Amino acid sequence: MKKGFTMIELIFVIVILGILASVAIPRLAATRTDAEIAATVANLRTLLNDVASYYAVNGEFGTVKWKDITNVTLQLSRNNPITASDVATQKDAHLAADGVNCIAIRLVDRKGNVPAYIVFLKDGTNKNQGVCKEVLEAAPVQAYFDSRVEDPNLVYGDNKGAIAIGSSTTIY
């Protein structure tokens, strides 16, 4: 009598492994997307806290460079990272999710009775690409876009949010 598996037994094992793989692989892809969304939200929170801390210490943005404010990786445009010569108050920075710029960030210094604030803008060209759509629909990110600063000069449109620096900078 020979020892070993029959062809039927091997086919059953292969079919069972195929069924398990078809269930597990999509779930792993969803986990990766969830992690990317969580990382982007964490980067936004860190960026907001860094900006608030910098402003609390210095009292203005002036001609500060993004690298002097935060260590969060920001870009000027797709595949164009922020460099040492990029001044925060003159150019928007972009926060990427999974390699695609999703959110533009602009700093506005204090003017008269209006506090300094940070503006979040949805990247119009990328908002439906890759993970961006899901990042922009995440509840914490929506809270950023729903916030407003009472500034008559703030005319960035309906899909943008502005948060006064030092006021309600914690959004859950």
C-alpha positions as CSV (number, residue, x, y, z in Angstrom):
1,M,0.0,0.0,0.0
2,K,1.4,3.4,-1.0
3,K,1.3,6.4,1.4
4,G,0.3,9.8,0.1
5,F,-2.7,12.0,-0.8
6,T,-5.1,11.2,-3.6
7,M,-5.8,13.7,-6.4
8,I,-9.3,14.4,-5.0
9,E,-7.8,15.3,-1.5
10,L,-5.3,17.7,-3.1
11,I,-8.0,19.4,-5.2
12,F,-10.2,19.9,-2.1
13,V,-7.3,21.5,-0.3
14,I,-6.5,23.8,-3.2
15,V,-10.2,24.8,-3.4
16,I,-10.4,25.6,0.3
17,L,-7.2,27.7,0.1
18,G,-8.7,29.5,-2.9
19,I,-11.9,30.3,-1.0
20,L,-9.9,31.6,2.0
21,A,-7.7,33.7,-0.2
22,S,-10.7,35.3,-1.9
23,V,-12.1,36.3,1.4
24,A,-8.9,37.5,3.0
25,I,-7.2,39.5,0.2
26,P,-10.0,42.2,-0.1
27,R,-10.1,42.6,3.6
28,L,-6.4,43.2,3.7
29,A,-6.7,45.9,1.0
30,A,-9.5,47.6,3.0
31,T,-7.2,47.5,6.1
32,R,-4.5,49.3,4.1
33,T,-7.0,52.0,3.0
34,D,-8.2,52.5,6.6
35,A,-4.6,52.8,7.8
36,E,-3.9,55.5,5.1
37,I,-6.9,57.5,6.2
38,A,-5.9,57.3,9.8
39,A,-2.4,58.4,9.0
40,T,-3.6,61.4,7.0
41,V,-6.0,62.4,9.8
42,A,-3.1,62.1,12.3
43,N,-0.9,64.2,10.1
44,L,-3.6,66.9,9.9
45,R,-4.0,66.9,13.7
46,T,-0.2,67.1,14.1
47,L,0.1,69.9,11.6
48,L,-2.6,71.9,13.3
49,N,-1.0,71.5,16.7
50,D,2.4,72.4,15.3
51,V,1.1,75.5,13.7
52,A,-0.7,76.5,16.9
53,S,2.4,75.9,18.9
54,Y,4.6,77.9,16.5
55,Y,2.1,80.8,16.6
56,A,1.8,80.7,20.4
57,V,5.6,81.1,20.7
58,N,6.3,83.6,17.9
59,G,3.0,85.5,17.6
60,E,3.1,85.7,13.8
61,F,4.0,83.7,10.8
62,G,5.9,86.4,8.9
63,T,8.3,84.7,6.4
64,V,8.6,81.4,8.2
65,K,9.3,78.3,6.3
66,W,7.2,75.2,6.5
67,K,10.1,73.1,7.7
68,D,10.5,75.5,10.7
69,I,6.9,74.9,11.7
70,T,6.3,71.2,11.3
71,N,7.9,67.8,10.4
72,V,4.8,66.6,8.6
73,T,5.7,65.8,5.0
74,L,4.1,68.5,2.8
75,Q,4.3,69.2,-1.0
76,L,4.0,72.2,-3.2
77,S,2.4,70.1,-5.9
78,R,2.5,66.5,-7.0
79,N,6.0,65.0,-6.5
80,N,7.3,68.5,-5.6
81,P,8.2,68.4,-1.9
82,I,8.4,71.5,0.2
83,T,12.0,72.8,0.3
84,A,13.8,75.1,2.6
85,S,13.1,78.2,0.4
86,D,9.3,77.8,0.5
87,V,7.7,80.4,2.7
88,A,4.5,79.3,4.5
89,T,2.6,82.6,4.1
90,Q,3.2,82.8,0.3
91,K,2.4,79.3,-1.0
92,D,-0.1,76.6,-0.2
93,A,1.3,73.3,1.0
94,H,-0.4,70.1,0.1
95,L,-0.9,67.0,2.3
96,A,-0.9,63.8,0.4
97,A,-2.7,60.5,1.1
98,D,-1.3,57.4,-0.6
99,G,0.9,59.6,-2.9
100,V,-1.9,61.9,-4.1
101,N,-2.3,65.5,-2.9
102,C,-5.7,65.7,-1.2
103,I,-5.7,68.8,1.0
104,A,-4.1,72.2,0.5
105,I,-3.1,74.2,3.6
106,R,-2.7,78.0,3.8
107,L,-1.6,80.1,6.8
108,V,-3.1,83.5,7.2
109,D,-1.5,85.9,9.8
110,R,-3.5,88.0,12.2
111,K,-5.1,91.1,10.6
112,G,-6.8,93.7,12.9
113,N,-9.5,92.0,14.9
114,V,-9.3,88.8,12.9
115,P,-7.2,86.1,14.5
116,A,-4.5,84.2,12.6
117,Y,-6.0,81.1,11.1
118,I,-5.2,78.0,9.0
119,V,-7.3,77.3,5.9
120,F,-7.9,73.8,4.6
121,L,-8.8,73.5,0.9
122,K,-9.9,70.3,-0.9
123,D,-7.6,69.6,-3.9
124,G,-10.1,70.0,-6.7
125,T,-8.1,67.9,-9.2
126,N,-7.4,65.0,-7.0
127,K,-10.4,64.8,-4.6
128,N,-11.8,61.7,-6.4
129,Q,-8.5,59.9,-6.9
130,G,-7.3,57.0,-4.9
131,V,-7.8,57.2,-1.2
132,C,-8.4,61.0,-1.4
133,K,-12.2,60.6,-1.7
134,E,-12.3,58.5,1.5
135,V,-9.9,60.8,3.4
136,L,-12.0,63.8,2.5
137,E,-15.2,62.0,3.7
138,A,-13.7,61.0,7.0
139,A,-15.5,62.6,10.0
140,P,-12.4,64.4,11.5
141,V,-11.5,65.8,8.1
142,Q,-15.1,67.0,7.5
143,A,-14.9,68.7,10.9
144,Y,-11.9,70.7,9.6
145,F,-13.8,71.7,6.5
146,D,-17.0,72.6,8.4
147,S,-15.1,75.0,10.7
148,R,-15.1,78.8,10.0
149,V,-13.3,82.0,11.0
150,E,-15.3,85.2,11.1
151,D,-13.3,87.0,8.5
152,P,-15.0,89.1,5.8
153,N,-11.9,88.5,3.5
154,L,-12.2,84.8,3.8
155,V,-13.7,84.0,0.4
156,Y,-12.4,80.6,-0.4
157,G,-15.8,79.0,-1.3
158,D,-18.0,76.3,0.2
159,N,-15.6,73.4,0.3
160,K,-13.0,75.0,2.5
161,G,-12.6,75.4,6.2
162,A,-10.7,77.8,8.4
163,I,-9.7,77.3,12.0
164,A,-8.5,80.2,14.2
165,I,-5.1,79.5,15.6
166,G,-5.3,79.0,19.4
167,S,-9.1,78.8,19.6
168,S,-10.7,75.4,19.0
169,T,-7.7,73.7,17.5
170,T,-8.7,70.2,18.8
171,I,-11.1,68.4,16.5
172,Y,-11.9,64.7,17.1
